[in-house]
Amino acid sequence: MIRRKMPKLVHEGEYVAEVEVEMIYTDDGGSPYLSLDDALKLDAVREALRRGDLDAASRLARVFRLVPLAA
C-alpha cells in the first residue's frame, strides 16, 4: 500500500478550494481511493462554500475566488 498526499480541487459557485488529501494506492482494482476522513473533509469544504462560510472552508483548505477575465 502506498500513500501519497496531493491537492484536490472543490469548485462551488465563484470559489475553488484546494484541499490536501492522501490518496491510497493498493494492488486491488479500486485503487486509488481516499480515506473516510479525507472524503468527509472534501464534503465539509464543499458544504461550507455552498453556505458562503469562507472561514470554515479556509480552516480546511486554501480558498480562491474565481474572477472572470474581460472579453
N, CA, C and O atoms as CSV, one atom per row, in Angstrom:
chain,resi,resn,atom,element,x,y,z
A,1,MET,N,N,0.849,-1.171,0.000
A,1,MET,CA,C,0.000,0.000,0.000
A,1,MET,C,C,0.896,1.236,0.000
A,1,MET,O,O,1.841,1.333,0.783
A,2,ILE,N,N,0.589,2.164,-0.876
A,2,ILE,CA,C,1.337,3.418,-0.987
A,2,ILE,C,C,0.376,4.572,-0.705
A,2,ILE,O,O,-0.740,4.608,-1.224
A,3,ARG,N,N,0.820,5.499,0.114
A,3,ARG,CA,C,0.018,6.697,0.423
A,3,ARG,C,C,0.748,7.916,-0.126
A,3,ARG,O,O,1.945,8.093,0.099
A,4,ARG,N,N,0.010,8.752,-0.848
A,4,ARG,CA,C,0.618,9.930,-1.462
A,4,ARG,C,C,-0.287,11.135,-1.242
A,4,ARG,O,O,-1.470,11.094,-1.580
A,5,LYS,N,N,0.265,12.214,-0.674
A,5,LYS,CA,C,-0.509,13.440,-0.476
A,5,LYS,C,C,-0.588,14.204,-1.784
A,5,LYS,O,O,0.388,14.307,-2.527
A,6,MET,N,N,-1.784,14.740,-2.051
A,6,MET,CA,C,-1.967,15.536,-3.263
A,6,MET,C,C,-3.148,16.480,-3.074
A,6,MET,O,O,-4.028,16.215,-2.255
A,7,PRO,N,N,-3.173,17.571,-3.818
A,7,PRO,CA,C,-4.298,18.510,-3.716
A,7,PRO,C,C,-5.484,18.051,-4.558
A,7,PRO,O,O,-5.316,17.526,-5.658
A,8,LYS,N,N,-6.664,18.256,-4.030
A,8,LYS,CA,C,-7.911,18.049,-4.780
A,8,LYS,C,C,-8.630,19.391,-4.815
A,8,LYS,O,O,-8.608,20.133,-3.833
A,9,LEU,N,N,-9.262,19.704,-5.931
A,9,LEU,CA,C,-9.980,20.963,-6.077
A,9,LEU,C,C,-11.470,20.743,-5.900
A,9,LEU,O,O,-12.041,19.787,-6.425
A,10,VAL,N,N,-12.089,21.647,-5.148
A,10,VAL,CA,C,-13.535,21.635,-4.943
A,10,VAL,C,C,-14.052,22.965,-5.477
A,10,VAL,O,O,-13.633,24.025,-5.010
A,11,HIS,N,N,-14.956,22.921,-6.447
A,11,HIS,CA,C,-15.485,24.130,-7.085
A,11,HIS,C,C,-16.950,24.298,-6.709
A,11,HIS,O,O,-17.761,23.394,-6.913
A,12,GLU,N,N,-17.281,25.456,-6.159
A,12,GLU,CA,C,-18.665,25.807,-5.832
A,12,GLU,C,C,-18.866,27.286,-6.136
A,12,GLU,O,O,-18.234,28.146,-5.522
A,13,GLY,N,N,-19.744,27.575,-7.080
A,13,GLY,CA,C,-20.040,28.971,-7.415
A,13,GLY,C,C,-18.800,29.690,-7.893
A,13,GLY,O,O,-18.124,29.244,-8.820
A,14,GLU,N,N,-18.505,30.821,-7.243
A,14,GLU,CA,C,-17.344,31.616,-7.647
A,14,GLU,C,C,-16.078,31.268,-6.861
A,14,GLU,O,O,-15.085,31.991,-6.939
A,15,TYR,N,N,-16.108,30.161,-6.101
A,15,TYR,CA,C,-14.972,29.784,-5.265
A,15,TYR,C,C,-14.417,28.410,-5.654
A,15,TYR,O,O,-15.137,27.527,-6.120
A,16,VAL,N,N,-13.119,28.274,-5.445
A,16,VAL,CA,C,-12.436,26.995,-5.592
A,16,VAL,C,C,-11.584,26.808,-4.346
A,16,VAL,O,O,-10.883,27.724,-3.915
A,17,ALA,N,N,-11.654,25.617,-3.778
A,17,ALA,CA,C,-10.833,25.305,-2.608
A,17,ALA,C,C,-9.847,24.201,-2.987
A,17,ALA,O,O,-10.202,23.234,-3.660
A,18,GLU,N,N,-8.614,24.367,-2.544
A,18,GLU,CA,C,-7.575,23.371,-2.755
A,18,GLU,C,C,-7.404,22.614,-1.432
A,18,GLU,O,O,-6.901,23.159,-0.450
A,19,VAL,N,N,-7.833,21.354,-1.431
A,19,VAL,CA,C,-7.839,20.540,-0.223
A,19,VAL,C,C,-6.716,19.514,-0.324
A,19,VAL,O,O,-6.624,18.789,-1.315
A,20,GLU,N,N,-5.873,19.449,0.682
A,20,GLU,CA,C,-4.794,18.473,0.729
A,20,GLU,C,C,-5.358,17.153,1.247
A,20,GLU,O,O,-5.848,17.084,2.375
A,21,VAL,N,N,-5.289,16.105,0.424
A,21,VAL,CA,C,-5.786,14.782,0.809
A,21,VAL,C,C,-4.690,13.746,0.572
A,21,VAL,O,O,-3.699,14.006,-0.110
A,22,GLU,N,N,-4.895,12.571,1.151
A,22,GLU,CA,C,-3.955,11.478,0.979
A,22,GLU,C,C,-4.608,10.397,0.128
A,22,GLU,O,O,-5.604,9.797,0.532
A,23,MET,N,N,-4.047,10.153,-1.046
A,23,MET,CA,C,-4.539,9.101,-1.926
A,23,MET,C,C,-3.864,7.796,-1.531
A,23,MET,O,O,-2.661,7.759,-1.271
A,24,ILE,N,N,-4.654,6.724,-1.490
A,24,ILE,CA,C,-4.147,5.416,-1.096
A,24,ILE,C,C,-4.157,4.511,-2.324
A,24,ILE,O,O,-5.201,4.284,-2.935
A,25,TYR,N,N,-2.984,4.003,-2.672
A,25,TYR,CA,C,-2.812,3.118,-3.825
A,25,TYR,C,C,-2.548,1.696,-3.323
A,25,TYR,O,O,-1.654,1.463,-2.510
A,26,THR,N,N,-3.346,0.759,-3.826
A,26,THR,CA,C,-3.156,-0.651,-3.486
A,26,THR,C,C,-3.134,-1.471,-4.771
A,26,THR,O,O,-3.272,-0.931,-5.869
A,27,ASP,N,N,-2.963,-2.754,-4.623
A,27,ASP,CA,C,-2.913,-3.645,-5.786
A,27,ASP,C,C,-4.290,-4.067,-6.273
A,27,ASP,O,O,-4.398,-4.693,-7.327
A,28,ASP,N,N,-5.346,-3.739,-5.532
A,28,ASP,CA,C,-6.684,-4.161,-5.958
A,28,ASP,C,C,-7.253,-3.212,-7.018
A,28,ASP,O,O,-6.663,-2.170,-7.305
A,29,GLY,N,N,-8.387,-3.574,-7.589
A,29,GLY,CA,C,-8.961,-2.830,-8.705
A,29,GLY,C,C,-9.564,-1.481,-8.343
A,29,GLY,O,O,-9.792,-0.672,-9.242
A,30,GLY,N,N,-9.831,-1.201,-7.079
A,30,GLY,CA,C,-10.468,0.053,-6.692
A,30,GLY,C,C,-9.495,1.169,-6.392
A,30,GLY,O,O,-9.905,2.224,-5.907
A,31,SER,N,N,-8.259,0.976,-6.655
A,31,SER,CA,C,-7.223,1.934,-6.316
A,31,SER,C,C,-7.145,3.024,-7.388
A,31,SER,O,O,-7.407,2.708,-8.549
A,32,PRO,N,N,-6.814,4.253,-7.097
A,32,PRO,CA,C,-6.578,4.843,-5.784
A,32,PRO,C,C,-7.890,5.256,-5.126
A,32,PRO,O,O,-8.917,5.403,-5.789
A,33,TYR,N,N,-7.836,5.438,-3.816
A,33,TYR,CA,C,-9.021,5.880,-3.107
A,33,TYR,C,C,-8.634,6.775,-1.943
A,33,TYR,O,O,-7.462,6.880,-1.581
A,34,LEU,N,N,-9.646,7.420,-1.360
A,34,LEU,CA,C,-9.473,8.322,-0.230
A,34,LEU,C,C,-9.858,7.614,1.058
A,34,LEU,O,O,-10.660,6.679,1.059
A,35,SER,N,N,-9.270,8.078,2.155
A,35,SER,CA,C,-9.739,7.605,3.450
A,35,SER,C,C,-11.094,8.252,3.730
A,35,SER,O,O,-11.450,9.249,3.102
A,36,LEU,N,N,-11.838,7.691,4.661
A,36,LEU,CA,C,-13.133,8.251,5.028
A,36,LEU,C,C,-12.971,9.675,5.555
A,36,LEU,O,O,-13.787,10.544,5.249
A,37,ASP,N,N,-11.928,9.919,6.342
A,37,ASP,CA,C,-11.693,11.264,6.887
A,37,ASP,C,C,-11.467,12.293,5.780
A,37,ASP,O,O,-11.994,13.403,5.846
A,38,ASP,N,N,-10.693,11.930,4.773
A,38,ASP,CA,C,-10.444,12.858,3.669
A,38,ASP,C,C,-11.698,13.089,2.828
A,38,ASP,O,O,-11.938,14.205,2.368
A,39,ALA,N,N,-12.490,12.051,2.628
A,39,ALA,CA,C,-13.753,12.218,1.896
A,39,ALA,C,C,-14.692,13.138,2.655
A,39,ALA,O,O,-15.360,13.980,2.055
A,40,LEU,N,N,-14.747,12.984,3.970
A,40,LEU,CA,C,-15.593,13.869,4.787
A,40,LEU,C,C,-15.065,15.300,4.777
A,40,LEU,O,O,-15.846,16.250,4.813
A,41,LYS,N,N,-13.742,15.457,4.728
A,41,LYS,CA,C,-13.152,16.797,4.653
A,41,LYS,C,C,-13.552,17.479,3.346
A,41,LYS,O,O,-13.896,18.661,3.347
A,42,LEU,N,N,-13.511,16.748,2.234
A,42,LEU,CA,C,-13.935,17.317,0.953
A,42,LEU,C,C,-15.403,17.733,1.003
A,42,LEU,O,O,-15.766,18.802,0.512
A,43,ASP,N,N,-16.241,16.894,1.592
A,43,ASP,CA,C,-17.665,17.231,1.729
A,43,ASP,C,C,-17.872,18.455,2.610
A,43,ASP,O,O,-18.718,19.297,2.312
A,44,ALA,N,N,-17.104,18.559,3.696
A,44,ALA,CA,C,-17.241,19.700,4.607
A,44,ALA,C,C,-16.838,21.000,3.918
A,44,ALA,O,O,-17.487,22.030,4.098
A,45,VAL,N,N,-15.777,20.949,3.138
A,45,VAL,CA,C,-15.339,22.143,2.404
A,45,VAL,C,C,-16.397,22.538,1.380
A,45,VAL,O,O,-16.722,23.718,1.255
A,46,ARG,N,N,-16.936,21.569,0.648
A,46,ARG,CA,C,-17.971,21.845,-0.359
A,46,ARG,C,C,-19.202,22.481,0.291
A,46,ARG,O,O,-19.738,23.462,-0.225
A,47,GLU,N,N,-19.648,21.929,1.414
A,47,GLU,CA,C,-20.815,22.478,2.114
A,47,GLU,C,C,-20.550,23.898,2.620
A,47,GLU,O,O,-21.416,24.767,2.523
A,48,ALA,N,N,-19.353,24.129,3.160
A,48,ALA,CA,C,-19.006,25.467,3.652
A,48,ALA,C,C,-19.022,26.477,2.509
A,48,ALA,O,O,-19.502,27.598,2.682
A,49,LEU,N,N,-18.507,26.096,1.348
A,49,LEU,CA,C,-18.520,27.007,0.197
A,49,LEU,C,C,-19.949,27.266,-0.264
A,49,LEU,O,O,-20.275,28.392,-0.640
A,50,ARG,N,N,-20.800,26.258,-0.244
A,50,ARG,CA,C,-22.202,26.444,-0.638
A,50,ARG,C,C,-22.915,27.422,0.288
A,50,ARG,O,O,-23.737,28.224,-0.156
A,51,ARG,N,N,-22.594,27.351,1.585
A,51,ARG,CA,C,-23.200,28.260,2.566
A,51,ARG,C,C,-22.589,29.654,2.521
A,51,ARG,O,O,-23.148,30.600,3.074
A,52,GLY,N,N,-21.451,29.777,1.868
A,52,GLY,CA,C,-20.741,31.052,1.846
A,52,GLY,C,C,-19.901,31.258,3.094
A,52,GLY,O,O,-19.483,32.380,3.378
A,53,ASP,N,N,-19.648,30.194,3.842
A,53,ASP,CA,C,-18.862,30.261,5.078
A,53,ASP,C,C,-17.388,30.069,4.730
A,53,ASP,O,O,-16.841,28.971,4.835
A,54,LEU,N,N,-16.767,31.158,4.316
A,54,LEU,CA,C,-15.377,31.095,3.869
A,54,LEU,C,C,-14.412,30.841,5.016
A,54,LEU,O,O,-13.342,30.269,4.807
A,55,ASP,N,N,-14.777,31.263,6.239
A,55,ASP,CA,C,-13.912,30.999,7.394
A,55,ASP,C,C,-13.796,29.502,7.650
A,55,ASP,O,O,-12.699,28.989,7.872
A,56,ALA,N,N,-14.931,28.799,7.619
A,56,ALA,CA,C,-14.907,27.349,7.853
A,56,ALA,C,C,-14.148,26.640,6.739
A,56,ALA,O,O,-13.361,25.733,7.011
A,57,ALA,N,N,-14.370,27.035,5.502
A,57,ALA,CA,C,-13.673,26.409,4.382
A,57,ALA,C,C,-12.172,26.686,4.455
A,57,ALA,O,O,-11.363,25.821,4.117
A,58,SER,N,N,-11.803,27.878,4.891
A,58,SER,CA,C,-10.389,28.257,4.963
A,58,SER,C,C,-9.636,27.506,6.056
A,58,SER,O,O,-8.412,27.396,5.991
A,59,ARG,N,N,-10.343,26.989,7.055
A,59,ARG,CA,C,-9.685,26.190,8.084
A,59,ARG,C,C,-9.248,24.826,7.556
A,59,ARG,O,O,-8.319,24.214,8.084
A,60,LEU,N,N,-9.922,24.358,6.513
A,60,LEU,CA,C,-9.641,23.030,5.973
A,60,LEU,C,C,-8.907,23.052,4.633
A,60,LEU,O,O,-8.375,22.030,4.200
A,61,ALA,N,N,-8.877,24.217,3.972
A,61,ALA,CA,C,-8.329,24.273,2.613
A,61,ALA,C,C,-7.886,25.686,2.279
A,61,ALA,O,O,-8.185,26.636,3.003
A,62,ARG,N,N,-7.171,25.807,1.176
A,62,ARG,CA,C,-6.854,27.125,0.611
A,62,ARG,C,C,-8.016,27.491,-0.309
A,62,ARG,O,O,-8.376,26.719,-1.198
A,63,VAL,N,N,-8.597,28.663,-0.095
A,63,VAL,CA,C,-9.787,29.070,-0.847
A,63,VAL,C,C,-9.425,30.205,-1.798
A,63,VAL,O,O,-8.730,31.150,-1.425
A,64,PHE,N,N,-9.907,30.094,-3.024
A,64,PHE,CA,C,-9.678,31.086,-4.063
A,64,PHE,C,C,-11.013,31.554,-4.623
A,64,PHE,O,O,-11.970,30.784,-4.706
A,65,ARG,N,N,-11.063,32.811,-5.000
A,65,ARG,CA,C,-12.261,33.345,-5.663
A,65,ARG,C,C,-11.964,33.444,-7.154
A,65,ARG,O,O,-10.928,33.976,-7.554
A,66,LEU,N,N,-12.861,32.939,-7.959
A,66,LEU,CA,C,-12.695,32.988,-9.404
A,66,LEU,C,C,-13.171,34.330,-9.930
A,66,LEU,O,O,-14.256,34.794,-9.580
A,67,VAL,N,N,-12.370,34.941,-10.758
A,67,VAL,CA,C,-12.696,36.236,-11.336
A,67,VAL,C,C,-12.691,36.084,-12.852
A,67,VAL,O,O,-11.676,35.688,-13.424
A,68,PRO,N,N,-13.815,36.393,-13.519
A,68,PRO,CA,C,-13.825,36.265,-14.975
A,68,PRO,C,C,-12.934,37.317,-15.632
A,68,PRO,O,O,-12.829,38.445,-15.151
A,69,LEU,N,N,-12.311,36.943,-16.709
A,69,LEU,CA,C,-11.490,37.871,-17.479
A,69,LEU,C,C,-12.378,38.644,-18.426
A,69,LEU,O,O,-13.351,38.106,-18.953
A,70,ALA,N,N,-12.048,39.901,-18.643
A,70,ALA,CA,C,-12.815,40.711,-19.596
A,70,ALA,C,C,-12.590,40.186,-21.003
A,70,ALA,O,O,-11.467,39.855,-21.382
A,71,ALA,N,N,-13.666,40.114,-21.774
A,71,ALA,CA,C,-13.551,39.575,-23.140
A,71,ALA,C,C,-13.014,40.613,-24.086
A,71,ALA,O,O,-12.851,40.339,-25.275
